[in-house]
């Protein structure tokens, strides 16, 4: 996270992801605008190919990019 610096960081994780603890640790270390967004009911791999989880993730990405990168 020190290499990312004060840049905006969005992490999207499935709430059932086994690796969710890694995202939480990284989130706590981030120094700029940050958001940790959990997709209810999803595992890590569900976010690759299950539309009911992908669509909310894409919506969150669009919102985050519009807010933080459209300046």
N, CA, C and O atoms as a Maestro MAE file, in Angstrom:
{
 s_m_m2io_version
 :::
 2.0.0
}

f_m_ct {
 s_m_title
 :::
 protein
 m_atom[284] {
  # First column is atom index #
  i_m_mmod_type
  r_m_x_coord
  r_m_y_coord
  r_m_z_coord
  i_m_residue_number
  s_m_chain_name
  s_m_pdb_residue_name
  s_m_pdb_atom_name
  i_m_atomic_number
  :::
  1 25 0.802 -1.204 0.000 1 A "UNK " " N  " 7
  2 3 0.000 0.000 0.000 1 A "UNK " " CA " 6
  3 2 0.845 1.269 0.000 1 A "UNK " " C  " 6
  4 15 0.398 2.276 -0.549 1 A "UNK " " O  " 8
  5 25 2.032 1.274 0.582 2 A "UNK " " N  " 7
  6 3 2.828 2.505 0.517 2 A "UNK " " CA " 6
  7 2 3.147 2.927 -0.924 2 A "UNK " " C  " 6
  8 15 3.288 4.120 -1.195 2 A "UNK " " O  " 8
  9 25 3.261 1.990 -1.828 3 A "UNK " " N  " 7
  10 3 3.548 2.339 -3.225 3 A "UNK " " CA " 6
  11 2 2.353 2.976 -3.912 3 A "UNK " " C  " 6
  12 15 2.515 3.740 -4.863 3 A "UNK " " O  " 8
  13 25 1.162 2.668 -3.438 4 A "UNK " " N  " 7
  14 3 -0.049 3.245 -4.030 4 A "UNK " " CA " 6
  15 2 -0.229 4.676 -3.544 4 A "UNK " " C  " 6
  16 15 -0.773 5.528 -4.246 4 A "UNK " " O  " 8
  17 25 0.240 4.916 -2.325 5 A "UNK " " N  " 7
  18 3 0.219 6.271 -1.787 5 A "UNK " " CA " 6
  19 2 -1.170 6.800 -1.509 5 A "UNK " " C  " 6
  20 15 -2.067 6.048 -1.127 5 A "UNK " " O  " 8
  21 25 -1.343 8.078 -1.698 6 A "UNK " " N  " 7
  22 3 -2.629 8.681 -1.345 6 A "UNK " " CA " 6
  23 2 -3.676 8.582 -2.455 6 A "UNK " " C  " 6
  24 15 -4.670 9.308 -2.429 6 A "UNK " " O  " 8
  25 25 -3.467 7.699 -3.422 7 A "UNK " " N  " 7
  26 3 -4.441 7.561 -4.511 7 A "UNK " " CA " 6
  27 2 -5.697 6.833 -4.044 7 A "UNK " " C  " 6
  28 15 -5.643 6.054 -3.093 7 A "UNK " " O  " 8
  29 25 -6.822 7.077 -4.701 8 A "UNK " " N  " 7
  30 3 -8.067 6.392 -4.343 8 A "UNK " " CA " 6
  31 2 -7.947 4.881 -4.538 8 A "UNK " " C  " 6
  32 15 -7.388 4.415 -5.530 8 A "UNK " " O  " 8
  33 25 -8.473 4.132 -3.587 9 A "UNK " " N  " 7
  34 3 -8.430 2.670 -3.636 9 A "UNK " " CA " 6
  35 2 -9.831 2.126 -3.402 9 A "UNK " " C  " 6
  36 15 -10.487 2.458 -2.415 9 A "UNK " " O  " 8
  37 25 -10.272 1.293 -4.320 10 A "UNK " " N  " 7
  38 3 -11.527 0.565 -4.154 10 A "UNK " " CA " 6
  39 2 -11.205 -0.915 -4.187 10 A "UNK " " C  " 6
  40 15 -10.565 -1.401 -5.119 10 A "UNK " " O  " 8
  41 25 -11.652 -1.627 -3.168 11 A "UNK " " N  " 7
  42 3 -11.527 -3.076 -3.139 11 A "UNK " " CA " 6
  43 2 -12.936 -3.648 -3.105 11 A "UNK " " C  " 6
  44 15 -13.770 -3.244 -2.294 11 A "UNK " " O  " 8
  45 25 -13.180 -4.583 -3.990 12 A "UNK " " N  " 7
  46 3 -14.477 -5.247 -4.038 12 A "UNK " " CA " 6
  47 2 -14.239 -6.710 -3.711 12 A "UNK " " C  " 6
  48 15 -13.451 -7.390 -4.369 12 A "UNK " " O  " 8
  49 25 -14.930 -7.182 -2.686 13 A "UNK " " N  " 7
  50 3 -14.749 -8.574 -2.269 13 A "UNK " " CA " 6
  51 2 -16.111 -9.227 -2.068 13 A "UNK " " C  " 6
  52 15 -17.101 -8.570 -1.749 13 A "UNK " " O  " 8
  53 25 -16.125 -10.527 -2.263 14 A "UNK " " N  " 7
  54 3 -17.302 -11.293 -1.895 14 A "UNK " " CA " 6
  55 2 -17.306 -11.467 -0.391 14 A "UNK " " C  " 6
  56 15 -16.258 -11.721 0.202 14 A "UNK " " O  " 8
  57 25 -18.455 -11.338 0.233 15 A "UNK " " N  " 7
  58 3 -18.492 -11.430 1.699 15 A "UNK " " CA " 6
  59 2 -18.103 -12.828 2.199 15 A "UNK " " C  " 6
  60 15 -17.730 -12.991 3.361 15 A "UNK " " O  " 8
  61 25 -18.192 -13.829 1.325 16 A "UNK " " N  " 7
  62 3 -17.807 -15.184 1.713 16 A "UNK " " CA " 6
  63 2 -16.404 -15.547 1.221 16 A "UNK " " C  " 6
  64 15 -16.022 -16.716 1.277 16 A "UNK " " O  " 8
  65 25 -15.643 -14.583 0.748 17 A "UNK " " N  " 7
  66 3 -14.295 -14.847 0.234 17 A "UNK " " CA " 6
  67 2 -13.370 -15.280 1.364 17 A "UNK " " C  " 6
  68 15 -13.316 -14.642 2.415 17 A "UNK " " O  " 8
  69 25 -12.654 -16.355 1.138 18 A "UNK " " N  " 7
  70 3 -11.697 -16.852 2.118 18 A "UNK " " CA " 6
  71 2 -10.567 -15.844 2.317 18 A "UNK " " C  " 6
  72 15 -9.976 -15.771 3.394 18 A "UNK " " O  " 8
  73 25 -10.275 -15.081 1.292 19 A "UNK " " N  " 7
  74 3 -9.180 -14.117 1.334 19 A "UNK " " CA " 6
  75 2 -9.614 -12.724 1.800 19 A "UNK " " C  " 6
  76 15 -8.843 -11.772 1.684 19 A "UNK " " O  " 8
  77 25 -10.816 -12.593 2.315 20 A "UNK " " N  " 7
  78 3 -11.329 -11.279 2.719 20 A "UNK " " CA " 6
  79 2 -10.430 -10.599 3.747 20 A "UNK " " C  " 6
  80 15 -10.342 -9.372 3.771 20 A "UNK " " O  " 8
  81 25 -9.778 -11.361 4.574 21 A "UNK " " N  " 7
  82 3 -8.895 -10.773 5.586 21 A "UNK " " CA " 6
  83 2 -7.760 -9.978 4.941 21 A "UNK " " C  " 6
  84 15 -7.307 -8.979 5.499 21 A "UNK " " O  " 8
  85 25 -7.301 -10.419 3.766 22 A "UNK " " N  " 7
  86 3 -6.229 -9.694 3.083 22 A "UNK " " CA " 6
  87 2 -6.707 -8.313 2.629 22 A "UNK " " C  " 6
  88 15 -5.981 -7.325 2.735 22 A "UNK " " O  " 8
  89 25 -7.925 -8.266 2.130 23 A "UNK " " N  " 7
  90 3 -8.489 -6.985 1.699 23 A "UNK " " CA " 6
  91 2 -8.664 -6.060 2.897 23 A "UNK " " C  " 6
  92 15 -8.416 -4.858 2.795 23 A "UNK " " O  " 8
  93 25 -9.085 -6.607 4.018 24 A "UNK " " N  " 7
  94 3 -9.257 -5.801 5.229 24 A "UNK " " CA " 6
  95 2 -7.917 -5.236 5.698 24 A "UNK " " C  " 6
  96 15 -7.832 -4.066 6.071 24 A "UNK " " O  " 8
  97 25 -6.879 -6.058 5.680 25 A "UNK " " N  " 7
  98 3 -5.548 -5.573 6.071 25 A "UNK " " CA " 6
  99 2 -5.066 -4.473 5.129 25 A "UNK " " C  " 6
  100 15 -4.552 -3.450 5.582 25 A "UNK " " O  " 8
  101 25 -5.230 -4.677 3.829 26 A "UNK " " N  " 7
  102 3 -4.806 -3.679 2.853 26 A "UNK " " CA " 6
  103 2 -5.608 -2.390 3.015 26 A "UNK " " C  " 6
  104 15 -5.060 -1.292 2.913 26 A "UNK " " O  " 8
  105 25 -6.893 -2.530 3.266 27 A "UNK " " N  " 7
  106 3 -7.761 -1.360 3.444 27 A "UNK " " CA " 6
  107 2 -7.288 -0.510 4.621 27 A "UNK " " C  " 6
  108 15 -7.240 0.717 4.535 27 A "UNK " " O  " 8
  109 25 -6.946 -1.167 5.704 28 A "UNK " " N  " 7
  110 3 -6.486 -0.440 6.883 28 A "UNK " " CA " 6
  111 2 -5.166 0.282 6.640 28 A "UNK " " C  " 6
  112 15 -4.889 1.305 7.266 28 A "UNK " " O  " 8
  113 25 -4.356 -0.248 5.735 29 A "UNK " " N  " 7
  114 3 -3.058 0.367 5.442 29 A "UNK " " CA " 6
  115 2 -3.150 1.486 4.406 29 A "UNK " " C  " 6
  116 15 -2.222 2.285 4.285 29 A "UNK " " O  " 8
  117 25 -4.235 1.558 3.669 30 A "UNK " " N  " 7
  118 3 -4.380 2.578 2.625 30 A "UNK " " CA " 6
  119 2 -4.433 3.963 3.249 30 A "UNK " " C  " 6
  120 15 -5.012 4.157 4.318 30 A "UNK " " O  " 8
  121 25 -3.815 4.932 2.561 31 A "UNK " " N  " 7
  122 3 -3.725 6.278 3.128 31 A "UNK " " CA " 6
  123 2 -4.601 7.307 2.424 31 A "UNK " " C  " 6
  124 15 -4.842 8.383 2.971 31 A "UNK " " O  " 8
  125 25 -5.073 7.005 1.244 32 A "UNK " " N  " 7
  126 3 -5.895 7.957 0.503 32 A "UNK " " CA " 6
  127 2 -7.365 7.631 0.651 32 A "UNK " " C  " 6
  128 15 -7.752 6.854 1.524 32 A "UNK " " O  " 8
  129 25 -8.182 8.224 -0.199 33 A "UNK " " N  " 7
  130 3 -9.602 7.865 -0.199 33 A "UNK " " CA " 6
  131 2 -9.728 6.365 -0.443 33 A "UNK " " C  " 6
  132 15 -9.113 5.827 -1.364 33 A "UNK " " O  " 8
  133 25 -10.508 5.705 0.365 34 A "UNK " " N  " 7
  134 3 -10.571 4.248 0.254 34 A "UNK " " CA " 6
  135 2 -11.970 3.748 0.539 34 A "UNK " " C  " 6
  136 15 -12.741 4.352 1.285 34 A "UNK " " O  " 8
  137 25 -12.266 2.620 -0.084 35 A "UNK " " N  " 7
  138 3 -13.559 1.986 0.142 35 A "UNK " " CA " 6
  139 2 -13.383 0.483 0.003 35 A "UNK " " C  " 6
  140 15 -12.757 0.000 -0.941 35 A "UNK " " O  " 8
  141 25 -13.937 -0.239 0.946 36 A "UNK " " N  " 7
  142 3 -13.961 -1.691 0.909 36 A "UNK " " CA " 6
  143 2 -15.424 -2.084 0.733 36 A "UNK " " C  " 6
  144 15 -16.238 -1.915 1.640 36 A "UNK " " O  " 8
  145 25 -15.741 -2.604 -0.435 37 A "UNK " " N  " 7
  146 3 -17.135 -2.908 -0.778 37 A "UNK " " CA " 6
  147 2 -17.327 -4.423 -0.814 37 A "UNK " " C  " 6
  148 15 -16.659 -5.132 -1.567 37 A "UNK " " O  " 8
  149 25 -18.242 -4.895 0.005 38 A "UNK " " N  " 7
  150 3 -18.538 -6.338 0.066 38 A "UNK " " CA " 6
  151 2 -19.790 -6.653 -0.753 38 A "UNK " " C  " 6
  152 15 -20.799 -5.953 -0.668 38 A "UNK " " O  " 8
  153 25 -19.702 -7.705 -1.535 39 A "UNK " " N  " 7
  154 3 -20.847 -8.173 -2.308 39 A "UNK " " CA " 6
  155 2 -21.516 -9.294 -1.504 39 A "UNK " " C  " 6
  156 15 -20.931 -10.365 -1.339 39 A "UNK " " O  " 8
  157 25 -22.733 -9.060 -1.005 40 A "UNK " " N  " 7
  158 3 -23.414 -10.045 -0.168 40 A "UNK " " CA " 6
  159 2 -23.591 -11.385 -0.880 40 A "UNK " " C  " 6
  160 15 -23.996 -11.449 -2.040 40 A "UNK " " O  " 8
  161 25 -23.274 -12.449 -0.147 41 A "UNK " " N  " 7
  162 3 -23.499 -13.803 -0.640 41 A "UNK " " CA " 6
  163 2 -22.437 -14.344 -1.568 41 A "UNK " " C  " 6
  164 15 -22.454 -15.535 -1.879 41 A "UNK " " O  " 8
  165 25 -21.511 -13.515 -2.024 42 A "UNK " " N  " 7
  166 3 -20.525 -13.940 -3.027 42 A "UNK " " CA " 6
  167 2 -19.253 -14.478 -2.381 42 A "UNK " " C  " 6
  168 15 -18.808 -13.997 -1.338 42 A "UNK " " O  " 8
  169 25 -18.683 -15.489 -3.033 43 A "UNK " " N  " 7
  170 3 -17.344 -15.939 -2.688 43 A "UNK " " CA " 6
  171 2 -16.373 -15.196 -3.599 43 A "UNK " " C  " 6
  172 15 -16.787 -14.354 -4.395 43 A "UNK " " O  " 8
  173 25 -15.102 -15.501 -3.485 44 A "UNK " " N  " 7
  174 3 -14.108 -14.835 -4.337 44 A "UNK " " CA " 6
  175 2 -14.370 -15.138 -5.816 44 A "UNK " " C  " 6
  176 15 -14.434 -14.222 -6.635 44 A "UNK " " O  " 8
  177 25 -14.518 -16.405 -6.152 45 A "UNK " " N  " 7
  178 3 -14.662 -16.780 -7.563 45 A "UNK " " CA " 6
  179 2 -16.038 -16.457 -8.130 45 A "UNK " " C  " 6
  180 15 -16.187 -16.386 -9.349 45 A "UNK " " O  " 8
  181 25 -17.042 -16.261 -7.291 46 A "UNK " " N  " 7
  182 3 -18.363 -15.853 -7.787 46 A "UNK " " CA " 6
  183 2 -18.288 -14.527 -8.542 46 A "UNK " " C  " 6
  184 15 -19.092 -14.268 -9.438 46 A "UNK " " O  " 8
  185 25 -17.332 -13.704 -8.181 47 A "UNK " " N  " 7
  186 3 -17.204 -12.396 -8.823 47 A "UNK " " CA " 6
  187 2 -16.632 -12.490 -10.240 47 A "UNK " " C  " 6
  188 15 -16.585 -11.486 -10.951 47 A "UNK " " O  " 8
  189 25 -16.205 -13.661 -10.649 48 A "UNK " " N  " 7
  190 3 -15.664 -13.848 -12.001 48 A "UNK " " CA " 6
  191 2 -16.750 -14.132 -13.033 48 A "UNK " " C  " 6
  192 15 -16.666 -13.665 -14.169 48 A "UNK " " O  " 8
  193 25 -17.765 -14.893 -12.645 49 A "UNK " " N  " 7
  194 3 -18.664 -15.392 -13.696 49 A "UNK " " CA " 6
  195 2 -20.138 -15.531 -13.315 49 A "UNK " " C  " 6
  196 15 -20.897 -16.174 -14.039 49 A "UNK " " O  " 8
  197 25 -20.544 -14.960 -12.228 50 A "UNK " " N  " 7
  198 3 -21.954 -15.037 -11.839 50 A "UNK " " CA " 6
  199 2 -22.553 -13.639 -11.897 50 A "UNK " " C  " 6
  200 15 -22.232 -12.761 -11.096 50 A "UNK " " O  " 8
  201 25 -23.420 -13.471 -12.860 51 A "UNK " " N  " 7
  202 3 -23.962 -12.146 -13.178 51 A "UNK " " CA " 6
  203 2 -24.586 -11.458 -11.958 51 A "UNK " " C  " 6
  204 15 -24.474 -10.240 -11.820 51 A "UNK " " O  " 8
  205 25 -25.237 -12.212 -11.078 52 A "UNK " " N  " 7
  206 3 -25.881 -11.579 -9.922 52 A "UNK " " CA " 6
  207 2 -24.868 -10.928 -8.975 52 A "UNK " " C  " 6
  208 15 -25.237 -10.086 -8.157 52 A "UNK " " O  " 8
  209 25 -23.596 -11.315 -9.084 53 A "UNK " " N  " 7
  210 3 -22.546 -10.697 -8.278 53 A "UNK " " CA " 6
  211 2 -21.709 -9.717 -9.098 53 A "UNK " " C  " 6
  212 15 -21.212 -8.726 -8.564 53 A "UNK " " O  " 8
  213 25 -21.555 -9.988 -10.370 54 A "UNK " " N  " 7
  214 3 -20.760 -9.122 -11.241 54 A "UNK " " CA " 6
  215 2 -21.437 -7.765 -11.429 54 A "UNK " " C  " 6
  216 15 -20.777 -6.730 -11.342 54 A "UNK " " O  " 8
  217 25 -22.732 -7.760 -11.682 55 A "UNK " " N  " 7
  218 3 -23.433 -6.498 -11.937 55 A "UNK " " CA " 6
  219 2 -23.283 -5.489 -10.795 55 A "UNK " " C  " 6
  220 15 -22.983 -4.325 -11.061 55 A "UNK " " O  " 8
  221 25 -23.483 -5.896 -9.520 56 A "UNK " " N  " 7
  222 3 -23.279 -4.918 -8.441 56 A "UNK " " CA " 6
  223 2 -21.821 -4.444 -8.339 56 A "UNK " " C  " 6
  224 15 -21.566 -3.298 -7.972 56 A "UNK " " O  " 8
  225 25 -20.873 -5.323 -8.664 57 A "UNK " " N  " 7
  226 3 -19.462 -4.931 -8.628 57 A "UNK " " CA " 6
  227 2 -19.169 -3.887 -9.705 57 A "UNK " " C  " 6
  228 15 -18.470 -2.906 -9.451 57 A "UNK " " O  " 8
  229 25 -19.700 -4.100 -10.898 58 A "UNK " " N  " 7
  230 3 -19.489 -3.150 -11.991 58 A "UNK " " CA " 6
  231 2 -20.148 -1.805 -11.664 58 A "UNK " " C  " 6
  232 15 -19.581 -0.749 -11.946 58 A "UNK " " O  " 8
  233 25 -21.333 -1.847 -11.074 59 A "UNK " " N  " 7
  234 3 -21.994 -0.603 -10.670 59 A "UNK " " CA " 6
  235 2 -21.132 0.174 -9.674 59 A "UNK " " C  " 6
  236 15 -21.003 1.394 -9.777 59 A "UNK " " O  " 8
  237 25 -20.547 -0.533 -8.718 60 A "UNK " " N  " 7
  238 3 -19.692 0.112 -7.720 60 A "UNK " " CA " 6
  239 2 -18.443 0.690 -8.375 60 A "UNK " " C  " 6
  240 15 -18.018 1.793 -8.031 60 A "UNK " " O  " 8
  241 25 -17.851 -0.043 -9.313 61 A "UNK " " N  " 7
  242 3 -16.683 0.458 -10.040 61 A "UNK " " CA " 6
  243 2 -17.007 1.748 -10.781 61 A "UNK " " C  " 6
  244 15 -16.255 2.720 -10.709 61 A "UNK " " O  " 8
  245 25 -18.123 1.752 -11.488 62 A "UNK " " N  " 7
  246 3 -18.517 2.944 -12.257 62 A "UNK " " CA " 6
  247 2 -18.699 4.142 -11.329 62 A "UNK " " C  " 6
  248 15 -18.244 5.244 -11.636 62 A "UNK " " O  " 8
  249 25 -19.361 3.928 -10.198 63 A "UNK " " N  " 7
  250 3 -19.575 5.009 -9.236 63 A "UNK " " CA " 6
  251 2 -18.240 5.521 -8.674 63 A "UNK " " C  " 6
  252 15 -18.014 6.728 -8.594 63 A "UNK " " O  " 8
  253 25 -17.379 4.604 -8.296 64 A "UNK " " N  " 7
  254 3 -16.093 4.988 -7.708 64 A "UNK " " CA " 6
  255 2 -15.230 5.735 -8.723 64 A "UNK " " C  " 6
  256 15 -14.635 6.763 -8.402 64 A "UNK " " O  " 8
  257 25 -15.165 5.214 -9.949 65 A "UNK " " N  " 7
  258 3 -14.363 5.877 -10.985 65 A "UNK " " CA " 6
  259 2 -14.922 7.265 -11.306 65 A "UNK " " C  " 6
  260 15 -14.163 8.218 -11.484 65 A "UNK " " O  " 8
  261 25 -16.225 7.374 -11.377 66 A "UNK " " N  " 7
  262 3 -16.842 8.675 -11.662 66 A "UNK " " CA " 6
  263 2 -16.504 9.679 -10.554 66 A "UNK " " C  " 6
  264 15 -16.200 10.839 -10.829 66 A "UNK " " O  " 8
  265 25 -16.561 9.227 -9.329 67 A "UNK " " N  " 7
  266 3 -16.300 10.107 -8.189 67 A "UNK " " CA " 6
  267 2 -14.832 10.503 -8.069 67 A "UNK " " C  " 6
  268 15 -14.523 11.667 -7.812 67 A "UNK " " O  " 8
  269 25 -13.929 9.545 -8.254 68 A "UNK " " N  " 7
  270 3 -12.518 9.791 -7.946 68 A "UNK " " CA " 6
  271 2 -11.606 10.023 -9.146 68 A "UNK " " C  " 6
  272 15 -10.515 10.571 -8.990 68 A "UNK " " O  " 8
  273 25 -12.029 9.620 -10.328 69 A "UNK " " N  " 7
  274 3 -11.124 9.733 -11.469 69 A "UNK " " CA " 6
  275 2 -11.594 10.709 -12.536 69 A "UNK " " C  " 6
  276 15 -10.864 10.983 -13.489 69 A "UNK " " O  " 8
  277 25 -12.783 11.229 -12.389 70 A "UNK " " N  " 7
  278 3 -13.334 12.118 -13.420 70 A "UNK " " CA " 6
  279 2 -12.982 13.581 -13.174 70 A "UNK " " C  " 6
  280 15 -13.633 14.470 -13.721 70 A "UNK " " O  " 8
  281 25 -11.990 13.835 -12.381 71 A "UNK " " N  " 7
  282 3 -11.623 15.211 -12.034 71 A "UNK " " CA " 6
  283 2 -10.653 15.779 -13.019 71 A "UNK " " C  " 6
  284 15 -10.236 16.929 -12.881 71 A "UNK " " O  " 8
  :::
 }
 m_bond[283] {
  # First column is bond index #
  i_m_from
  i_m_to
  i_m_order
  :::
  1 1 2 1
  2 2 3 1
  3 3 4 2
  4 3 5 1
  5 5 6 1
  6 6 7 1
  7 7 8 2
  8 7 9 1
  9 9 10 1
  10 10 11 1
  11 11 12 2
  12 11 13 1
  13 13 14 1
  14 14 15 1
  15 15 16 2
  16 15 17 1
  17 17 18 1
  18 18 19 1
  19 19 20 2
  20 19 21 1
  21 21 22 1
  22 22 23 1
  23 23 24 2
  24 23 25 1
  25 25 26 1
  26 26 27 1
  27 27 28 2
  28 27 29 1
  29 29 30 1
  30 30 31 1
  31 31 32 2
  32 31 33 1
  33 33 34 1
  34 34 35 1
  35 35 36 2
  36 35 37 1
  37 37 38 1
  38 38 39 1
  39 39 40 2
  40 39 41 1
  41 41 42 1
  42 42 43 1
  43 43 44 2
  44 43 45 1
  45 45 46 1
  46 46 47 1
  47 47 48 2
  48 47 49 1
  49 49 50 1
  50 50 51 1
  51 51 52 2
  52 51 53 1
  53 53 54 1
  54 54 55 1
  55 55 56 2
  56 55 57 1
  57 57 58 1
  58 58 59 1
  59 59 60 2
  60 59 61 1
  61 61 62 1
  62 62 63 1
  63 63 64 2
  64 63 65 1
  65 65 66 1
  66 66 67 1
  67 67 68 2
  68 67 69 1
  69 69 70 1
  70 70 71 1
  71 71 72 2
  72 71 73 1
  73 73 74 1
  74 74 75 1
  75 75 76 2
  76 75 77 1
  77 77 78 1
  78 78 79 1
  79 79 80 2
  80 79 81 1
  81 81 82 1
  82 82 83 1
  83 83 84 2
  84 83 85 1
  85 85 86 1
  86 86 87 1
  87 87 88 2
  88 87 89 1
  89 89 90 1
  90 90 91 1
  91 91 92 2
  92 91 93 1
  93 93 94 1
  94 94 95 1
  95 95 96 2
  96 95 97 1
  97 97 98 1
  98 98 99 1
  99 99 100 2
  100 99 101 1
  101 101 102 1
  102 102 103 1
  103 103 104 2
  104 103 105 1
  105 105 106 1
  106 106 107 1
  107 107 108 2
  108 107 109 1
  109 109 110 1
  110 110 111 1
  111 111 112 2
  112 111 113 1
  113 113 114 1
  114 114 115 1
  115 115 116 2
  116 115 117 1
  117 117 118 1
  118 118 119 1
  119 119 120 2
  120 119 121 1
  121 121 122 1
  122 122 123 1
  123 123 124 2
  124 123 125 1
  125 125 126 1
  126 126 127 1
  127 127 128 2
  128 127 129 1
  129 129 130 1
  130 130 131 1
  131 131 132 2
  132 131 133 1
  133 133 134 1
  134 134 135 1
  135 135 136 2
  136 135 137 1
  137 137 138 1
  138 138 139 1
  139 139 140 2
  140 139 141 1
  141 141 142 1
  142 142 143 1
  143 143 144 2
  144 143 145 1
  145 145 146 1
  146 146 147 1
  147 147 148 2
  148 147 149 1
  149 149 150 1
  150 150 151 1
  151 151 152 2
  152 151 153 1
  153 153 154 1
  154 154 155 1
  155 155 156 2
  156 155 157 1
  157 157 158 1
  158 158 159 1
  159 159 160 2
  160 159 161 1
  161 161 162 1
  162 162 163 1
  163 163 164 2
  164 163 165 1
  165 165 166 1
  166 166 167 1
  167 167 168 2
  168 167 169 1
  169 169 170 1
  170 170 171 1
  171 171 172 2
  172 171 173 1
  173 173 174 1
  174 174 175 1
  175 175 176 2
  176 175 177 1
  177 177 178 1
  178 178 179 1
  179 179 180 2
  180 179 181 1
  181 181 182 1
  182 182 183 1
  183 183 184 2
  184 183 185 1
  185 185 186 1
  186 186 187 1
  187 187 188 2
  188 187 189 1
  189 189 190 1
  190 190 191 1
  191 191 192 2
  192 191 193 1
  193 193 194 1
  194 194 195 1
  195 195 196 2
  196 195 197 1
  197 197 198 1
  198 198 199 1
  199 199 200 2
  200 199 201 1
  201 201 202 1
  202 202 203 1
  203 203 204 2
  204 203 205 1
  205 205 206 1
  206 206 207 1
  207 207 208 2
  208 207 209 1
  209 209 210 1
  210 210 211 1
  211 211 212 2
  212 211 213 1
  213 213 214 1
  214 214 215 1
  215 215 216 2
  216 215 217 1
  217 217 218 1
  218 218 219 1
  219 219 220 2
  220 219 221 1
  221 221 222 1
  222 222 223 1
  223 223 224 2
  224 223 225 1
  225 225 226 1
  226 226 227 1
  227 227 228 2
  228 227 229 1
  229 229 230 1
  230 230 231 1
  231 231 232 2
  232 231 233 1
  233 233 234 1
  234 234 235 1
  235 235 236 2
  236 235 237 1
  237 237 238 1
  238 238 239 1
  239 239 240 2
  240 239 241 1
  241 241 242 1
  242 242 243 1
  243 243 244 2
  244 243 245 1
  245 245 246 1
  246 246 247 1
  247 247 248 2
  248 247 249 1
  249 249 250 1
  250 250 251 1
  251 251 252 2
  252 251 253 1
  253 253 254 1
  254 254 255 1
  255 255 256 2
  256 255 257 1
  257 257 258 1
  258 258 259 1
  259 259 260 2
  260 259 261 1
  261 261 262 1
  262 262 263 1
  263 263 264 2
  264 263 265 1
  265 265 266 1
  266 266 267 1
  267 267 268 2
  268 267 269 1
  269 269 270 1
  270 270 271 1
  271 271 272 2
  272 271 273 1
  273 273 274 1
  274 274 275 1
  275 275 276 2
  276 275 277 1
  277 277 278 1
  278 278 279 1
  279 279 280 2
  280 279 281 1
  281 281 282 1
  282 282 283 1
  283 283 284 2
  :::
 }
}
